[in-house]
């Protein structure tokens, strides 16, 4: 009898320890964005981008990171440009430092190049002085029925960055059903590779 009670005590103790060690789902910093966020930045030249049927993007950020819609200044942002996408949200870490930004754009399907990064991301991938380098640093981290998510370096030439070349980290993901893509740019020194991959793998277009 004593042996039976002892065994039961060990089992109950083990279950309680396991339960205490589990991370509750609400601890995850899941963010949901409905693009376009607003008409901020809309002009007659980009109206088609803003007039699409709104879509939802889900992603998980590191703990206590937040997002806030970017205030447009009209100047090129050499810290986190994220040039070529719209309805941009700035991303802040737990110290309230801006660490990056996320935005979206639309694209067209070209026969024979439906999954080609250069064709999909042409608005952000083909610049000389600023680009998501999908030719040399495109790394697929997630595939779904509707598209792929990848990481890529974000390149700044010296001519637009105070005389020095610069590389930031980037995440890009497209949805071939919606014909939209999202791009995230993150300051190289303020995010780890582990955090980058974690964010990239969490990205989902939610219906």
C-alpha positions as CSV (number, residue, x, y, z in Angstrom):
1,X,0.0,0.0,0.0
2,X,2.8,2.4,0.9
3,X,4.5,1.5,-2.4
4,X,1.3,2.3,-4.3
5,X,0.9,5.6,-2.6
6,X,4.5,6.5,-3.3
7,X,4.2,5.7,-7.0
8,X,1.0,7.8,-7.3
9,X,2.6,10.7,-5.6
10,X,5.5,10.6,-8.1
11,X,3.1,10.5,-11.1
12,X,1.1,13.4,-9.8
13,X,4.2,15.4,-9.1
14,X,5.5,14.7,-12.6
15,X,2.3,15.8,-14.2
16,X,2.2,19.1,-12.2
17,X,5.8,19.9,-13.1
18,X,5.1,19.2,-16.8
19,X,2.1,21.5,-16.7
20,X,4.0,24.3,-15.1
21,X,6.7,24.0,-17.7
22,X,4.3,24.3,-20.6
23,X,4.1,27.7,-22.3
24,X,0.6,28.9,-22.5
25,X,-0.7,29.8,-26.0
26,X,-1.5,33.3,-25.0
27,X,2.2,33.9,-24.4
28,X,2.7,33.9,-28.2
29,X,2.9,37.4,-29.7
30,X,0.7,36.7,-32.7
31,X,-0.1,39.8,-34.7
32,X,-2.8,40.1,-37.3
33,X,-2.7,42.8,-40.0
34,X,-5.5,43.6,-42.4
35,X,-4.0,45.2,-45.6
36,X,-4.4,47.8,-46.7
37,X,-4.2,49.2,-43.2
38,X,-5.5,52.6,-44.3
39,X,-5.5,55.0,-47.3
40,X,-2.4,56.6,-45.9
41,X,-0.1,57.1,-48.9
42,X,-2.7,56.5,-51.6
43,X,-2.4,58.6,-54.8
44,X,-3.8,58.4,-58.3
45,X,-0.7,56.5,-59.3
46,X,-1.0,53.7,-56.8
47,X,-4.8,53.6,-56.3
48,X,-5.1,50.0,-57.7
49,X,-2.8,48.7,-55.0
50,X,-5.1,50.2,-52.3
51,X,-8.4,49.2,-53.9
52,X,-7.8,45.5,-53.8
53,X,-10.0,43.3,-51.6
54,X,-8.5,43.5,-48.1
55,X,-6.6,40.5,-46.9
56,X,-5.3,39.4,-43.5
57,X,-1.7,38.6,-42.6
58,X,-0.8,36.7,-39.5
59,X,2.7,36.6,-38.0
60,X,4.4,36.0,-34.7
61,X,6.8,38.5,-33.4
62,X,9.2,38.2,-30.5
63,X,7.7,38.8,-27.0
64,X,6.5,42.4,-26.4
65,X,7.3,43.6,-30.0
66,X,4.7,45.9,-31.5
67,X,3.7,47.5,-34.7
68,X,2.5,51.0,-35.6
69,X,1.5,52.6,-39.0
70,X,4.4,54.6,-40.5
71,X,4.1,58.3,-40.7
72,X,5.0,59.4,-44.2
73,X,7.7,62.0,-44.5
74,X,8.4,62.0,-48.2
75,X,12.1,61.3,-47.7
76,X,14.0,58.1,-48.3
77,X,14.5,56.3,-44.9
78,X,18.1,55.1,-44.9
79,X,17.5,53.1,-41.7
80,X,14.5,51.0,-42.8
81,X,13.5,52.1,-46.3
82,X,11.2,49.2,-47.2
83,X,10.8,51.0,-50.5
84,X,8.4,49.6,-53.1
85,X,5.6,48.4,-50.8
86,X,2.7,50.2,-49.3
87,X,0.5,50.6,-46.2
88,X,3.7,50.3,-44.2
89,X,3.8,49.4,-40.5
90,X,7.0,50.1,-38.4
91,X,8.0,47.3,-36.0
92,X,9.3,48.0,-32.5
93,X,11.1,45.7,-30.1
94,X,10.6,45.4,-26.3
95,X,12.8,48.5,-25.8
96,X,10.6,50.6,-28.1
97,X,13.4,50.7,-30.7
98,X,12.3,50.6,-34.3
99,X,13.8,47.4,-35.6
100,X,12.0,47.1,-39.0
101,X,8.9,47.5,-41.1
102,X,6.3,45.5,-43.0
103,X,4.2,46.4,-46.1
104,X,2.5,44.9,-49.1
105,X,2.2,45.2,-52.9
106,X,0.4,43.5,-55.7
107,X,1.9,41.6,-58.7
108,X,0.9,40.0,-62.0
109,X,1.4,36.4,-63.1
110,X,3.7,36.0,-66.1
111,X,3.5,32.8,-68.0
112,X,6.4,30.5,-67.3
113,X,7.5,32.7,-64.4
114,X,4.7,32.1,-61.9
115,X,7.1,31.2,-59.1
116,X,10.1,33.3,-60.2
117,X,11.2,35.7,-57.4
118,X,12.4,38.3,-59.9
119,X,9.0,38.4,-61.6
120,X,6.9,38.3,-58.4
121,X,9.0,40.9,-56.4
122,X,10.1,43.0,-59.3
123,X,9.1,46.3,-57.6
124,X,11.5,45.6,-54.7
125,X,14.1,43.3,-56.3
126,X,15.3,45.0,-59.5
127,X,16.7,48.4,-58.2
128,X,20.4,49.2,-58.4
129,X,20.8,51.2,-55.2
130,X,18.1,49.5,-53.1
131,X,16.8,46.0,-53.5
132,X,15.8,42.7,-51.8
133,X,18.5,40.6,-53.3
134,X,16.5,37.6,-54.5
135,X,19.2,36.6,-57.0
136,X,22.0,35.8,-54.5
137,X,20.4,35.5,-51.1
138,X,16.9,34.0,-51.6
139,X,16.3,31.3,-49.1
140,X,12.9,29.5,-48.9
141,X,11.9,28.7,-45.4
142,X,8.2,27.8,-45.9
143,X,6.0,26.5,-48.7
144,X,2.2,26.4,-48.8
145,X,-0.4,25.6,-51.5
146,X,-0.6,29.3,-52.3
147,X,3.1,30.4,-52.3
148,X,6.4,30.6,-50.6
149,X,8.1,32.5,-47.8
150,X,11.8,33.3,-48.0
151,X,14.5,35.4,-46.4
152,X,16.7,37.7,-48.5
153,X,19.3,40.3,-47.9
154,X,18.2,44.0,-48.3
155,X,20.9,45.9,-50.1
156,X,21.7,49.7,-49.9
157,X,24.3,51.2,-52.2
158,X,26.8,53.7,-50.9
159,X,25.2,56.4,-53.0
160,X,22.0,56.4,-51.0
161,X,23.5,55.5,-47.6
162,X,25.9,58.3,-46.7
163,X,28.8,56.8,-48.6
164,X,28.6,53.3,-47.2
165,X,27.0,50.1,-48.5
166,X,24.7,48.4,-46.0
167,X,22.8,45.1,-45.7
168,X,19.6,44.6,-43.7
169,X,17.7,41.4,-43.2
170,X,14.5,40.7,-45.2
171,X,11.5,38.4,-45.4
172,X,9.2,38.1,-48.4
173,X,6.1,36.0,-48.9
174,X,3.6,35.8,-51.8
175,X,0.0,34.5,-52.3
176,X,-0.7,33.4,-55.9
177,X,-4.4,33.2,-55.2
178,X,-4.6,36.8,-54.0
179,X,-1.8,38.1,-56.3
180,X,-0.2,40.0,-53.4
181,X,3.0,39.8,-51.5
182,X,4.4,41.2,-48.3
183,X,7.9,42.3,-47.5
184,X,9.5,42.8,-44.1
185,X,12.8,44.6,-43.6
186,X,14.7,44.3,-40.3
187,X,17.8,46.2,-39.1
188,X,20.7,43.8,-39.3
189,X,22.2,44.4,-35.9
190,X,18.9,44.4,-34.0
191,X,17.6,41.0,-34.9
192,X,19.1,37.5,-34.7
193,X,19.0,34.8,-37.4
194,X,16.9,32.7,-35.0
195,X,14.3,35.5,-34.6
196,X,14.3,36.2,-38.4
197,X,13.6,32.5,-39.2
198,X,11.0,32.3,-36.4
199,X,9.1,35.3,-37.9
200,X,9.4,34.0,-41.4
201,X,8.1,30.6,-40.6
202,X,5.1,32.1,-38.7
203,X,3.8,34.1,-41.7
204,X,0.3,33.1,-42.9
205,X,-2.2,34.7,-45.2
206,X,-5.5,34.2,-43.3
207,X,-8.8,33.9,-45.2
